[in-house]
């Protein structure tokens, strides 16, 4: 990718990884993997509108005895978009995790999820508790409930917006490399310039006139269906994995909408404390993308959590 040659830093490429691709009915899910496949598996789930590169600076700082696989959710990065005419249902992201773990022939693994990826991880642990031993949530809660009674309006808006997009959508907008970088930084004030460059390496593609973003515009539409806090708490009780929640002091929890001391998220935190296995919550300096901007702030906490219960090598 010649456009990016001047942008790729040693920090961005530190730690060797290899590309993977998994066939799905509508195309492929793209992924990247670090370390030897015989290591204890950790599936790494990125946040909304990001891609697998969000873990590029963190994973090289984590224990080498684990096998880390980060994949692009459909509609993100270099994975195929979902088939035309359908919205991006949140529940399908949970299906994507199942597809990837089946392709990797995994029976039990850990999940490391950022933001939306953490929410997918929380739901997956609730539905398939026997498959996950540890859940690490980076600046999220593992669940994103909708207010009771608001669901019909959410679905109506999602249908209207999808049909509107289908009528208006034309050719993808083309940017210069610097223009694409500027646009990404304008839309996301939690990432540094270096972090934006790392995400763009996988989140854009070269065309004759410049660059276009690879993500599907449908991911910007309202989620058609979300579950209520009552449903979240009921599902949460099924989790048997040990849970680590890392909050960034200048991340989601700083916003009133995501206040950890008020419902619904205070109820979700109470639910974690009542689970039978370990629940650990830590706060670190940084923004919503602290794991990418300043991975050293979270690497030690994650490493220690992953290694608990791992037999020492003789």
C-alpha positions in Angstrom: 0.0 0.0 0.0 2.2 2.8 -1.3 -0.1 5.5 0.1 0.6 4.3 3.6 4.4 3.7 3.4 5.2 7.1 5.0 2.7 6.4 7.8 3.7 2.9 9.0 5.7 3.3 12.2 7.7 0.7 14.1 5.1 0.8 16.8 2.4 -0.1 14.3 4.2 -3.2 12.9 5.9 -4.4 16.1 5.0 -8.0 16.7 4.8 -10.4 13.7 1.3 -11.5 12.7 -0.2 -13.3 9.8 -3.4 -12.8 7.8 -6.3 -15.3 7.9 -9.6 -15.6 6.0 -12.7 -17.6 6.9 -15.3 -18.4 4.3 -18.9 -17.5 5.2 -22.1 -17.8 3.0 -21.9 -14.1 1.8 -18.1 -13.9 1.3 -15.3 -14.0 3.9 -14.3 -12.8 7.4 -10.8 -11.5 7.4 -8.5 -11.8 10.5 -5.0 -11.5 11.7 -3.2 -13.7 14.2 -0.2 -13.4 16.5 2.0 -16.1 18.0 1.7 -19.9 17.6 -1.7 -21.6 17.1 -0.9 -24.1 19.9 -1.1 -21.2 22.4 -4.2 -20.6 24.6 -6.6 -18.9 22.2 -7.9 -15.3 22.7 -10.4 -13.9 20.2 -10.1 -10.1 19.9 -13.2 -8.2 19.0 -12.9 -4.6 17.8 -15.3 -1.7 18.3 -17.9 -0.1 16.0 -16.4 1.3 12.8 -12.9 0.1 13.8 -11.1 -3.0 12.5 -8.7 -5.6 13.6 -5.8 -3.1 13.5 -7.1 -1.6 16.7 -5.1 -4.3 18.6 -1.8 -3.8 16.7 -0.1 -1.9 19.4 -1.5 -3.9 22.4 -1.1 -7.5 21.5 2.7 -7.3 21.1 2.8 -6.3 24.8 0.7 -9.3 25.9 2.0 -12.7 27.0 3.5 -14.7 24.1 2.1 -18.0 25.3 -1.3 -17.0 24.0 -2.6 -17.2 20.4 -4.4 -14.0 19.6 -6.9 -13.8 16.7 -8.4 -10.4 15.8 -11.0 -10.4 13.0 -12.9 -7.7 11.1 -16.6 -7.8 11.8 -18.6 -8.0 8.5 -18.9 -4.5 7.1 -15.6 -3.5 8.7 -12.0 -3.6 7.7 -11.4 -6.0 4.8 -14.2 -8.5 5.6 -17.1 -8.9 3.2 -20.1 -6.7 3.7 -23.4 -8.4 4.6 -25.7 -9.2 1.6 -27.6 -6.2 0.1 -30.9 -5.2 1.5 -30.5 -6.2 5.2 -29.4 -4.1 8.2 -26.6 -5.0 10.6 -28.4 -6.8 13.4 -26.3 -6.8 16.6 -27.1 -10.5 17.1 -25.4 -11.4 13.9 -22.1 -10.2 15.3 -22.5 -12.9 17.9 -23.0 -15.4 15.1 -19.8 -14.1 13.5 -17.8 -15.0 16.7 -19.3 -18.5 16.5 -18.4 -18.8 12.9 -14.8 -17.8 13.5 -14.3 -20.1 16.5 -15.8 -23.0 14.5 -13.4 -22.3 11.7 -10.5 -22.3 14.2 -11.8 -25.5 15.7 -11.9 -23.9 19.2 -13.9 -25.4 22.0 -12.9 -23.0 24.8 -11.2 -19.6 24.6 -10.9 -16.1 26.1 -12.4 -12.9 24.6 -10.8 -9.5 24.5 -13.3 -6.9 23.3 -13.3 -3.2 22.9 -16.5 -1.2 23.2 -19.0 -2.8 20.7 -16.7 -5.9 20.7 -17.0 -6.0 24.5 -20.8 -6.0 24.1 -20.6 -8.8 21.6 -18.3 -10.7 24.0 -20.7 -10.2 26.9 -23.6 -11.5 25.0 -21.6 -14.4 23.6 -20.6 -15.4 27.1 -24.2 -15.3 28.2 -25.4 -17.5 25.3 -22.4 -19.9 25.2 -21.0 -19.8 28.7 -19.2 -23.2 28.4 -17.0 -21.9 25.6 -15.4 -18.8 27.3 -13.1 -18.9 30.3 -12.2 -15.2 30.5 -13.9 -12.0 29.2 -11.9 -8.8 29.0 -13.9 -5.6 28.2 -12.1 -2.5 27.2 -14.1 0.7 27.9 -17.6 -0.8 27.8 -19.9 -2.8 29.9 -20.5 -6.0 28.0 -24.1 -5.1 27.4 -25.8 -2.1 25.8 -29.5 -2.1 26.8 -32.3 0.0 25.4 -34.8 1.7 27.7 -37.9 -0.4 28.4 -40.7 0.4 26.0 -38.6 2.2 23.4 -37.9 -0.8 21.2 -40.7 -0.2 18.6 -39.5 3.3 17.8 -35.9 2.0 17.4 -37.0 -0.6 14.9 -39.2 1.8 12.9 -36.3 4.3 12.6 -33.9 1.6 11.5 -36.2 0.4 8.7 -36.8 4.0 7.5 -33.1 4.9 7.5 -32.1 1.7 5.7 -34.6 2.3 2.9 -33.5 6.0 2.7 -29.8 4.9 2.4 -30.6 2.4 -0.4 -32.3 5.2 -2.4 -29.6 7.7 -1.9 -26.4 5.6 -1.9 -24.1 6.3 -4.8 -20.4 5.7 -5.5 -18.1 5.7 -2.4 -16.5 9.0 -1.7 -12.9 9.3 -2.6 -10.3 11.0 -0.4 -6.6 11.9 -0.6 -4.6 10.0 2.0 -4.4 13.1 4.1 -8.1 13.9 3.6 -9.0 10.4 4.7 -6.9 10.8 7.8 -8.4 14.2 8.6 -12.0 12.8 8.1 -11.3 9.9 10.5 -9.9 12.2 13.2 -12.8 14.6 12.8 -15.3 11.8 13.4 -13.5 10.3 16.4 -11.9 12.5 19.0 -10.7 9.5 21.1 -7.9 8.5 18.7 -4.5 10.0 18.2 -3.1 10.7 14.7 -0.8 7.7 14.9 -3.8 5.5 15.9 -5.9 6.8 13.0 -3.1 5.9 10.6 -3.0 2.4 11.9 -6.8 2.0 11.6 -6.7 3.4 8.0 -4.2 0.8 6.9 -7.1 -1.7 7.1 -10.0 0.6 7.0 -9.4 2.1 3.5 -8.6 0.9 0.1 -6.8 2.3 -2.9 -8.6 3.4 -6.0 -7.3 5.2 -9.1 -8.2 8.7 -7.7 -7.1 8.1 -4.0 -8.7 6.2 -1.1 -12.1 5.1 -0.1 -13.2 3.8 3.3 -13.9 0.1 3.3 -16.6 0.0 5.9 -20.2 -0.5 4.9 -22.4 2.6 5.3 -25.1 0.5 6.8 -23.2 0.1 10.0 -23.9 3.8 10.6 -27.7 3.1 10.7 -29.6 2.7 14.0 -29.5 -0.9 15.3 -32.8 -2.5 14.5 -33.2 -4.3 17.8 -31.6 -4.0 21.2 -32.6 -5.9 24.4 -33.9 -4.2 27.6 -32.0 -3.9 30.8 -34.2 -6.7 32.3 -33.2 -9.0 29.5 -29.5 -8.0 29.8 -29.5 -8.9 33.5 -31.2 -12.2 32.9 -28.7 -13.2 30.3 -25.8 -11.9 32.4 -26.6 -14.5 35.1 -25.5 -17.2 32.7 -21.9 -16.0 32.5 -19.4 -18.4 34.0 -16.2 -16.7 32.7 -14.0 -14.6 34.9 -14.6 -10.9 33.8 -12.2 -8.0 33.7 -13.6 -4.6 32.9 -11.2 -1.8 32.1 -12.6 1.7 32.0 -10.8 4.8 30.6 -11.0 7.8 32.8 -11.7 10.0 29.7 -13.7 7.4 27.9 -17.3 6.3 27.9 -17.8 6.4 31.6 -17.0 10.1 31.8 -20.2 10.7 29.8 -23.5 11.0 31.6 -25.2 8.6 29.2 -22.7 5.9 30.3 -22.6 6.8 34.0 -21.5 3.7 35.9 -23.2 5.0 39.1 -26.7 5.2 37.6 -29.1 2.7 35.9 -28.8 0.9 33.6 -25.1 0.5 33.9 -24.9 0.5 37.7 -27.3 -2.5 37.5 -25.0 -4.3 35.0 -22.0 -3.7 37.3 -23.9 -5.1 40.3 -24.7 -8.1 38.2 -21.0 -8.8 37.5 -20.3 -8.6 41.2 -22.9 -11.3 41.9 -21.4 -13.8 39.4 -19.8 -16.9 40.9 -16.3 -16.3 39.3 -13.9 -13.5 39.5 -14.9 -9.9 38.5 -12.3 -7.3 38.4 -12.8 -3.6 37.5 -9.9 -1.2 36.8 -9.7 2.4 35.7 -6.8 3.8 33.7 -5.7 7.1 32.3 -6.7 7.6 28.7 -9.6 7.9 26.2 -12.0 5.4 24.7 -9.1 4.1 22.5 -6.5 3.9 25.3 -5.6 0.4 24.2 -4.5 1.7 20.9 -3.2 5.2 21.9 -1.4 4.1 25.0 -1.4 0.3 25.2 1.1 0.3 28.1 -1.7 1.6 30.3 -3.7 -1.6 30.0 -1.2 -4.3 28.9 0.0 -5.1 32.4 -3.5 -5.5 33.8 -4.6 -7.7 30.9 -1.5 -9.8 31.0 -1.9 -10.5 34.7 -5.6 -11.4 34.3 -4.9 -13.8 31.3 -2.1 -15.6 33.2 -4.2 -16.3 36.3 -4.7 -20.1 36.4 -2.3 -20.7 33.6 0.2 -23.5 34.5 3.8 -22.5 34.6 6.1 -23.9 32.0 8.6 -26.5 33.3 
